[in-house]
Amino acid sequence: MGGLRKLAAPFIAPGPSGVAIRTRLTQLTVVDVEVLRQVGAHLGTLASRDLRARCRDGLDHDAGAWAVRKRELTPRSSARWAGAITKATHDQWALARRSARAHIQSLETGVRTLRHRLSLPVGQKGSKRAPGGYRSRREWFHKSRRLAILEHRFEEVRAEREAGKVSVVRGGRRLLHQRHHLTDAHRTEERWRREWQAARRFLTADGESGKRHGNETIRISPDGEVSIRLPAPLSHLANAPHGRYVLTGRVRFAHRGQEWADRVAANRAIAYRIHYDVSRGRWYVTGSWQKPVTRTIPLAAALAQGTVGVDMNADHLAAWRLDVHGNPTGHPHRFIYDLTGPADHRDAQLRHALTRLLHWARTCGVKAIAVEDLDFTAETTREKHGGRKRFRKLLSGLPTGRLRARLTSMADRTGITVIAVDPAYTSKWGAQHWQKPLTSTTRHTTRHDAASIAIGRRAQGYPIRRRTAPPRTHQSDGCGHRTVQAGPDAPGREGPRPRLPGPRTRSVPPDAERTRATRTPNTVRGARSEQEWVQHSLLLTE
């Protein structure tokens, strides 16, 4: 046990801190679409200029510079539009800084791994804790060149971060790179241009409590009327008082519609974002607001009705219900999903699987779901697993962060608590102690099913092992090596094994004739008769 790392205690995952709902803008006229495009393009241009100014300031930016940028944007838009643009710029710059930090950590890990493997002799095998040397001199040479490249890149990125430089692309770097590879991206220039323009539009307005319907810039009334406060240069497009434009169509939020209506009626802050989906040719509006984090209940109260252990895999979720004593009940359940294809398809598959999981957990009557606290950020690097491309692809495809965020958000609505546990050794110990005992002729238990039991037992505070040795003073043979339970196939498990006569070597079978001759008959107390029994002669004459 000295080589095992210390396990972290299970904890209750915090609930979501915000809500986002989306619906389609329908019944839009040609004039409505043209107004949305002009407003989005104008504000997008202002947002690009503001982002360039923010990146130019770097680490010298302060509250005064923020106020100057906002004052410059106000005459060309409005005070609220300027506030929304500067806030979005600040968030995007901060996100780029965090991404640069994560990139530096990844490069540092790769450099450390390369240096370690290059310092070992060629062909030296590694261990579970550390990798070994490279397999050939040719591979060693190529990795030495890669080390020089990563060291140079690491110094450049670190110097840029220390100087406050960031790399940001409004509209997305992936979409920008597709411009030079339209054939590989299966895009035409016209299609790419529409996507690029749609991604660079800016139609986002922050909410403000106390104002009418919670937002003065993009306002949606309780009956679904959408009105937009036009920027100053586009005020001539207004069709309503106070420089506003009212869209023809009405909107209705199906998801959390009543909660949204209550906030609108109470004039509480709601942020809106209007965007255009090029692939579908539709306009959408997204409403979002903050909510207080749900107060977590004690861990013992969440586990009062048992739990459901869930093991996440590349193509399915393996789940098993456990009672309050940590014993698996019923049969395992598997919720299949397909994580291939575009991001929207993967997200929909994940949400569908989680929905089925939560519905099944509610029918079981449990109030807690146990999942692993996984993070494969450092495990998907190229230097971690070398040429094991399929394994790296498998780890990269696991939606660890997205699954936990989705699960906590969806479970908050159903009243189910999500418990995160340490993922160490759950698959290994689960398969060792639970896979074979739970496999029968009518049920096939996989390694992932057994891992779900290990996850649930760890959340409940029980050991994963089924059998544990008693204290040495309580062992029947006095500080021996026996365990509490023996296997069902162990002969004589209720007592000591009987002594069989005959030779003590396994190569020579016992003497059957000698065994029958010396065997004690089934008489009273096992005593042998003194004389042989003979029938009386009088019985024959009668």
For each residue, the residues with C-beta under 8 A, 3 or more apart:
1: 4
2:
3:
4: 1 424 425
5: 424
6:
7: 422 424 458
8: 373 422
9: 422
10: 299 370 419 420 421 422 458 459 461
11: 299 419 420
12: 296 297 299 302 417 418 419 420
13: 371 404 408 418 419 420
14: 17 293 294 296 408
15: 293 294 296 408 409 411 412
16: 19 291 293 294 405 408 409 412
17: 14 290 291 292 293
18: 288 289 290 291
19: 16 256 259 288 289 290 291
20: 286 287 288
21: 253 255 256 257 260 286 287 288
22: 255 284 285 286 287
23: 251 252 253 254 284 285
24: 251 282 283 284 285
25: 28 226 247 249 251 274 282 283 284 285
26: 249 250 251
27: 248 249 250
28: 25 32 33 36 247 248 249 283
29: 32 33 248
30: 33 34
31: 34 35
32: 28 29 35 36 247 248 249
33: 28 29 30 36 37 283
34: 30 31 37 38
35: 31 32 38 39 228 234 237 245
36: 28 32 33 39 40 203 228 274 276 283
37: 33 34 40 41 201
38: 34 35 41 42 234 237
39: 35 36 42 43 203 228 230 231 234
40: 36 37 43 44 201 202 203 274 276
41: 37 38 44 45 197 201
42: 38 39 45 46 77 231 233 234
43: 39 40 46 47 77 81 85 201 202 203 231
44: 40 41 47 48 170 200 201 202
45: 41 42 48 49
46: 42 43 49 50 73 76 77 81 85 202
47: 43 44 50 51 85 88 89 170 202
48: 44 45 51 52 170 200
49: 45 46 52 53
50: 46 47 53 54 69 73 85 86 89
51: 47 48 54 55 89 92 93 168 170
52: 48 49 55 56
53: 49 50 56 57 69
54: 50 51 57 61 69 89 90 93
55: 51 52 58 93 165 166 168
56: 52 53
57: 53 54 60 61 65
58: 55 61 163 164 165
59: 163 164
60: 57 65 164
61: 54 57 58 65 66
62: 65 66
63: 66 67
64: 67 68
65: 57 60 61 62 68 69
66: 61 62 63 69 70 86 90
67: 63 64 70 71
68: 64 65 71 72
69: 50 53 54 65 66 72 73 86 89
70: 66 67 73 74 79 82 83 86
71: 67 68 74 82
72: 68 69 75
73: 46 50 69 70 76 77 81 82 85 86
74: 70 71 77 78 79 82
75: 72 232
76: 46 73 231 232 233
77: 42 43 46 73 74 81 82 85 231 232
78: 74 81 82 217 229 231 232
79: 70 74 82 83
80: 83 84 205 206 208 216 217 229
81: 43 46 73 77 78 84 85 205 217 229 231
82: 70 71 73 74 77 78 79 85 86
83: 70 79 80 86 87 206
84: 80 81 87 88 204 205 206 217
85: 43 46 47 50 73 77 81 82 88 89 202
86: 50 66 69 70 73 82 83 89 90
87: 83 84 90 91 206
88: 47 84 85 91 92 202 204
89: 47 50 51 54 69 85 86 92 93
90: 54 66 86 87 93 94
91: 87 88 94 95
92: 51 88 89 95 96 168 170
93: 51 54 55 89 90 96 97 166 168
94: 90 91 97 98
95: 91 92 98 99
96: 92 93 99 100 166 167 168
97: 93 94 100 101 161 166
98: 94 95 101 102
99: 95 96 102 103
100: 96 97 103 104 157 160 161 166 167
101: 97 98 104 105 161
102: 98 99 105 106 377
103: 99 100 106 107 157
104: 100 101 107 108 154 157 158 161
105: 101 102 108 109
106: 102 103 109 110 377 378 381
107: 103 104 110 111 150 153 154 157
108: 104 105 111 112 154
109: 105 106 112 113 378 381 383 384
110: 106 107 113 114 150 381 382 383
111: 107 108 114 115 147 150 151 154
112: 108 109 115 116
113: 109 110 116 117 131 381 383 384
114: 110 111 117 118 143 146 147 150 383
115: 111 112 118 119 147
116: 112 113 119 120 130 131
117: 113 114 120 131 132 133 134 143
118: 114 115 134 140 143 144 147
119: 115 116
120: 116 117 124 132 133
121: 124 133
122: 133 134 135 136 137 140
123: 133 134 135 136
124: 120 121 132 133
125: 132
126: 130 131 132 133
127: 130 132
128:
129:
130: 116 126 127
131: 113 116 117 126 386
132: 117 120 124 125 126 127
133: 117 120 121 122 123 124 126 140
134: 117 118 122 123 139 140 143
135: 122 123 139
136: 122 123 139 140
137: 122 140 141
138: 141 142
139: 134 135 136 142 143
140: 118 122 133 134 136 137 143 144
141: 137 138 144 145
142: 138 139 145 146
143: 114 117 118 134 139 140 146 147
144: 118 140 141 147 148
145: 141 142 148 149
146: 114 142 143 149 150
147: 111 114 115 118 143 144 150 151
148: 144 145 151 152
149: 145 146 152 153
150: 107 110 111 114 146 147 153 154
151: 111 147 148 154 155
152: 148 149 155 156
153: 107 149 150 156 157
154: 104 107 108 111 150 151 157 158
155: 151 152 158 159
156: 152 153 159 160
157: 100 103 104 107 153 154 160 161
158: 104 154 155 161 162
159: 155 156 162 163
160: 100 156 157 163 165 166
161: 97 100 101 104 157 158 164 165
162: 158 159
163: 58 59 159 160
164: 58 59 60 161
165: 55 58 160 161
166: 55 93 96 97 100 160
167: 96 100 173
168: 51 55 92 93 96
169: 172 173 176
170: 44 47 48 51 92 199 200
171: 175 176 196 199 200
172: 169 175 176 199
173: 167 169 176 177
174: 177 178
175: 171 172 178 179 192 195 196 199
176: 169 171 172 173 179 196
177: 173 174 180 181
178: 174 175 181 182 185 187 192
179: 175 176 182 192 196
180: 177
181: 177 178 184 185
182: 178 179 185 187 188 189 192
183: 186
184: 181
185: 178 181 182 192
186: 183
187: 178 182 191 192 195
188: 182 191 192
189: 182 192 193
190: 193 194
191: 187 188 194 195 278
192: 175 178 179 182 185 187 188 189 195 196
193: 189 190 196 197
194: 190 191 197 198 278
195: 175 187 191 192 198 199 278
196: 171 175 176 179 192 193 199 200
197: 41 193 194 200 201
198: 194 195 201 275 276 277 278
199: 170 171 172 175 195 196
200: 44 48 170 171 196 197
201: 37 40 41 43 44 197 198 275 276
202: 40 43 44 46 47 85 88
203: 36 39 40 43 218 228 273 274 275
204: 84 88 271 272 273 274
205: 80 81 84 215 217 218 271 272 273
206: 80 83 84 87 215 217 269 271
207: 211 214 215 268 269 270 271 272 289
208: 80 211 214 215 216 269
209: 214 267 268 269
210: 267
211: 207 208 214 215 216 267
212: 216 219 267
213: 219 220 221 222 264 267 270
214: 207 208 209 211 263 264 267 268 269 270 289
215: 205 206 207 208 211 218 219 220 269 270 271 272
216: 80 208 211 212 219 229
217: 78 80 81 84 205 206 228 229
218: 203 205 215 226 227 228 229 272 274 285
219: 212 213 215 216 226 227 228 229 244
220: 213 215 224 225 226 227 251 264 270 272 285 287
221: 213 224 225 227 264
222: 213 261 264 265
223: 250
224: 220 221 250 251 252
225: 220 221 246 247 250
226: 25 218 219 220 246 247 249 250 251 285
227: 218 219 220 221 240 244 245 246 247
228: 35 36 39 203 217 218 219 244 245 247
229: 78 80 81 216 217 218 219 242 243 244
230: 39 234 235 237 238 243 244 245
231: 39 42 43 76 77 78 81 234 235
232: 75 76 77 78 235 243
233: 42 76
234: 35 38 39 42 230 231 237
235: 230 231 232 238 243
236:
237: 35 38 230 234 245
238: 230 235 243 244 245
239: 244 245 246
240: 227 244 245 246
241: 244
242: 229
243: 229 230 232 235 238
244: 219 227 228 229 230 238 239 240 241
245: 35 227 228 230 237 238 239 240
246: 225 226 227 239 240
247: 25 28 32 225 226 227 228
248: 27 28 29 32
249: 25 26 27 28 32 226
250: 26 27 223 224 225 226
251: 23 24 25 26 220 224 226 285
252: 23 224 257
253: 21 23 256 257 260 287
254: 23 257
255: 21 22
256: 19 21 253 259 260
257: 21 252 253 254 260 261
258: 261 262
259: 19 256 262 263
260: 21 253 256 257 263 264 270 287
261: 222 257 258 264 265
262: 258 259 265 266
263: 214 259 260 266 268 270 289
264: 213 214 220 221 222 260 261 267 268 270
265: 222 261 262
266: 262 263
267: 209 210 211 212 213 214 264
268: 207 209 214 263 264 289
269: 206 207 208 209 214 215 289 290
270: 207 213 214 215 220 260 263 264 287 288 289
271: 204 205 206 207 215 287 288 289
272: 204 205 207 215 218 220 285 286 287 288
273: 203 204 205 285 286 288
274: 25 36 40 203 204 218 283 284 285 286
275: 198 201 203 283 284 286
276: 36 40 198 201 282 283 284
277: 198 280 281 282 283 284
278: 191 194 195 198 281
279:
280: 277
281: 277 278
282: 24 25 276 277
283: 24 25 28 33 36 274 275 276 277
284: 22 23 24 25 274 275 276 277
285: 22 23 24 25 218 220 226 251 272 273 274
286: 20 21 22 272 273 274 275
287: 20 21 22 220 253 260 270 271 272
288: 18 19 20 21 270 271 272 273
289: 18 19 207 214 263 268 269 270 271
290: 17 18 19 269
291: 16 17 18 19
292: 17
293: 14 15 16 17
294: 14 15 16 412
295:
296: 12 14 15 417
297: 12 301 302 417
298: 301 302
299: 10 11 12 302 303 419
300: 303 304
301: 297 298 304
302: 12 297 298 299 307 367 368 417 419
303: 299 300 306 307 324 367 368 419 459 460
304: 300 301 324 367
305: 324 365 366 367 368
306: 303 321 322 323 324 329 364 365 366 368
307: 302 303 321 322 366 368 369 370 419 456 459 460
308: 319 320 321 322 357 360 361 364 366 368 369 370 456
309: 319 320 322 370 452 453 454 455 456 457 459
310: 317 318 319 357 369 370 371 452 455
311: 317 318 319 372 426 427 430 448 449 451 452 455
312: 317 371 372 374 398 400 403
313: 316 317 318 398 448
314: 339 394 397 398
315: 336 337 338 339
316: 313 334 335 336 337 353 448
317: 310 311 312 313 334 335 337 353 354 357
318: 310 311 313 332 333 334 446 448 449 451 452
319: 308 309 310 311 332 333 334 335 357 360 361 452
320: 308 309 328 330 332 333 449 452 453 456
321: 306 307 308 328 329 330 364 366
322: 306 307 308 309 326 327 328 329 453 456 457 460
323: 306 326 327 329
324: 303 304 305 306 460
325: 462
326: 322 323 456 457 460 462
327: 322 323
328: 320 321 322 332 434 438 453 456
329: 306 321 322 323
330: 320 321 364
331: 443
332: 318 319 320 328 445 446 449 452
333: 318 319 320 357 360
334: 316 317 318 319 448 449
335: 316 317 319 353 354 356 357
336: 315 316 353
337: 315 316 317 349 350 352 353
338: 315 341 345 346 349
339: 314 315 346 349 350 397 399
340: 345 346
341: 338 345 346
342: 345 346
343: 346 347
344: 347 348
345: 338 340 341 342 348 349
346: 338 339 340 341 342 343 349 350 399
347: 343 344 350 351 402
348: 344 345 351 352
349: 337 338 339 345 346 352 353
350: 337 339 346 347 353 354 399 402 403 406
351: 347 348 354 355 406 410
352: 337 348 349 355 356
353: 316 317 335 336 337 349 350 356 357
354: 317 335 350 351 357 358 403 406 407 410
355: 351 352 358 359 410
356: 335 352 353 359 360
357: 308 310 317 319 333 335 353 354 360 361 369
358: 354 355 361 362 369 410 411 414 416
359: 355 356 362 363
360: 308 319 333 356 357 363 364
361: 308 319 357 358 364 366 369 414 416
362: 358 359 365 414 416
363: 359 360
364: 306 308 321 330 360 361
365: 305 306 362
366: 305 306 307 308 321 361 369 416
367: 302 303 304 305 415 416 417
368: 302 303 305 306 307 308 416 417 418 419 459
369: 307 308 310 357 358 361 366 407 411 416 417 418 419
370: 10 307 308 309 310 419 420 421 455 456 458 459 460
371: 13 310 312 403 404 407 418 419 420 421 455
372: 311 312 420 421 422 423 426 455
373: 8 404 420 421 422 423
374: 312 398 400 404 423
375: 378 400 401
376: 379 380 395 396 398 400
377: 102 106 380
378: 106 109 375 381 384
379: 376 384 385 395
380: 376 377 384 392 395 396
381: 106 109 110 113 378 384 385 392
382: 110 385 386 392
383: 109 110 113 114 386
384: 109 113 378 379 380 381 392
385: 379 381 382 388 391 392
386: 131 382 383
387:
388: 385 391 392
389: 392 393
390: 393 394
391: 385 388 394 395
392: 380 381 382 384 385 388 389 395 396
393: 389 390 396 397
394: 314 390 391 397 398
395: 376 379 380 391 392 398
396: 376 380 392 393
397: 314 339 393 394
398: 312 313 314 374 376 394 395
399: 339 346 350 402 403
400: 312 374 375 376 403 404
401: 375 404 405
402: 347 350 399 405 406
403: 312 350 354 371 399 400 406 407
404: 13 371 373 374 400 401 407 408 418 420
405: 16 401 402 408 409
406: 350 351 354 402 403 409 410
407: 354 369 371 403 404 410 411 418
408: 13 14 15 16 404 405 411 412 418
409: 15 16 405 406 412 413
410: 351 354 355 358 406 407 413 414
411: 15 358 369 407 408 414 415 416 417 418
412: 15 16 294 408 409
413: 409 410
414: 358 361 362 410 411
415: 367 411
416: 358 361 362 366 367 368 369 411
417: 12 296 297 302 367 368 369 411
418: 12 13 368 369 371 404 407 408 411
419: 10 11 12 13 299 302 303 307 368 369 370 371 459
420: 10 11 12 13 370 371 372 373 404
421: 10 370 371 372 373 426 455 458 459
422: 7 8 9 10 372 373 458
423: 372 373 374 426
424: 4 5 7
425: 4 428 429 454 464
426: 311 372 421 423 429 430 451 454 455 458 464
427: 311 430 431 447 448 450 451 454
428: 425 431 432
429: 425 426 432 433 454 464 465
430: 311 426 427 433 434 435 447 450 451 452 453 454 455 464
431: 427 428 434 435 447 450 451
432: 428 429 435
433: 429 430 437 450 454 464 465 466 467
434: 328 430 431 437 438 445 450 453 454 464 466
435: 430 431 432 438 439 445 446 447 449 450
436: 439
437: 433 434 466
438: 328 434 435 443 445 449 450 453
439: 435 436 443 444 445
440: 443
441:
442:
443: 331 438 439 440
444: 439
445: 332 434 435 438 439 449 450
446: 318 332 435 449 450
447: 427 430 431 435 450 451
448: 311 313 316 318 334 427 451 452
449: 311 318 320 332 334 435 438 445 446 452 453
450: 427 430 431 433 434 435 438 445 446 447 453 454
451: 311 318 426 427 430 431 447 448 454 455
452: 309 310 311 318 319 320 332 430 448 449 455 456
453: 309 320 322 328 430 434 438 449 450 456 457
454: 309 425 426 427 429 430 433 434 450 451 457 458 464
455: 309 310 311 370 371 372 421 426 430 451 452 458 459
456: 307 308 309 320 322 326 328 370 452 453 459 460
457: 309 322 326 453 454 460 462 463 464
458: 7 10 370 421 422 426 454 455 461 462 464
459: 10 303 307 309 368 370 419 421 455 456
460: 303 307 322 324 326 370 456 457
461: 10 458
462: 325 326 457 458
463: 457 468
464: 425 426 429 430 433 434 454 457 458
465: 429 433 468
466: 433 434 437 485
467: 433 483 484 485
468: 463 465 483 484
469: 475 481 482 483 484
470: 474 475 483 484
471: 474 475
472: 475 479
473: 479
474: 470 471
475: 469 470 471 472 478 479 480 482
476: 480 482
477: 480 482
478: 475
479: 472 473 475
480: 475 476 477
481: 469
482: 469 475 476 477 486
483: 467 468 469 470 486
484: 467 468 469 470
485: 466 467
486: 482 483 490 493
487: 490 493
488: 493
489:
490: 486 487 493
491: 497
492: 495 496 497 498
493: 486 487 488 490
494:
495: 492
496: 492
497: 491 492
498: 492
499:
500: 510 515
501: 510 511 514 515 518
502: 508 509 510 511 514 515
503: 508 510 511
504:
505: 508
506:
507:
508: 502 503 505
509: 502
510: 500 501 502 503 514 515
511: 501 502 503 514 515
512: 515 516
513: 516 517
514: 501 502 510 511 517 518
515: 500 501 502 510 511 512 518 519
516: 512 513 519
517: 513 514
518: 501 514 515
519: 515 516
520: 526 528
521: 526 528
522: 526
523: 526 527 528 529
524: 527
525:
526: 520 521 522 523
527: 523 524
528: 520 521 523
529: 523 532 533
530:
531:
532: 529
533: 529
534:
535: 539 540
536: 539
537: 540 541
538: 541 542
539: 535 536 542
540: 535 537
541: 537 538
542: 538 539
